[in-house]
């Protein structure tokens, strides 16, 4: 069964990313569809999704996933920066 979660991070408003959506089956497929339609990067990690699916919505992510989520956000930031440089050239 497909599982998905969505995170949001605004460092001016919170000290950690917040879980904004989660689901399984058709709900997960809708989360993925909306992300793709809005060019939001996707990352697949079975262990991470299991932890996030146990967390409460609209709360900061659990402490045990800070490191992996930080790596994912850093990768996305770097990719976006490289894309912006290519588009500016």
For each residue, the residues with C-beta under 8 A, 3 or more apart:
1: 24 25 28
2: 24 25 28 29 32
3: 22 23 24 28 49 50 53
4: 21 22 23 27 28 29 31 32 49
5: 19 21 22 23 31 49 52 53
6: 19 20 21 22 31 35 40
7: 17 18 19 20 52 61 69
8: 17 18 20
9: 14 16 17 18 73
10: 13 14
11: 14 15
12:
13: 10
14: 9 10 11 17 18 60
15: 11 60
16: 9 60 61 66
17: 7 8 9 14 60 61 69 73
18: 7 8 9 14 58 59 60 61
19: 5 6 7 22 52 55 56 57 58 59 60 61
20: 6 7 8 57 58
21: 4 5 6 31 57
22: 3 4 5 6 19 31 52 53 55 57
23: 3 4 5 26 27 28 30 31
24: 1 2 3 27 28 53
25: 1 2 28 29
26: 23 29 30
27: 4 23 24 30 31
28: 1 2 3 4 23 24 25 31 32
29: 2 4 25 26 32 33
30: 23 26 27 33 34
31: 4 5 6 21 22 23 27 28 34 35
32: 2 4 28 29 35 36 42
33: 29 30 36 37
34: 30 31 37 38 40
35: 6 31 32 38 40 41 42
36: 32 33 39 40 42
37: 33 34
38: 34 35
39: 36
40: 6 34 35 36
41: 35 76 79
42: 32 35 36
43: 48 72
44:
45: 48 49 68 72
46: 49 50
47: 50 51
48: 43 45 51 52 65 68 69
49: 3 4 5 45 46 52 53
50: 3 46 47 53 54
51: 47 48 54 55 62 64 65
52: 5 7 19 22 48 49 55 61 62 65
53: 3 5 22 24 49 50
54: 50 51 62
55: 19 22 51 52 59 61 62
56: 19 59
57: 19 20 21 22
58: 18 19 20
59: 18 19 55 56
60: 14 15 16 17 18 19
61: 7 16 17 18 19 52 55 65 66 69
62: 51 52 54 55 65
63: 66
64: 51
65: 48 51 52 61 62 68 69
66: 16 61 63 69 70
67: 70 71
68: 45 48 65 71 72
69: 7 17 48 61 65 66 72 73
70: 66 67 73 74
71: 67 68 74 75
72: 43 45 68 69 75 76
73: 9 17 69 70 76 77
74: 70 71 77 78
75: 71 72 78 79
76: 41 72 73 79 80
77: 73 74 80 81
78: 74 75 81 82
79: 41 75 76 82 83
80: 76 77 83 84
81: 77 78 84 85
82: 78 79 85 86
83: 79 80 86 87
84: 80 81 87 88
85: 81 82 88 89
86: 82 83 89
87: 83 84
88: 84 85
89: 85 86
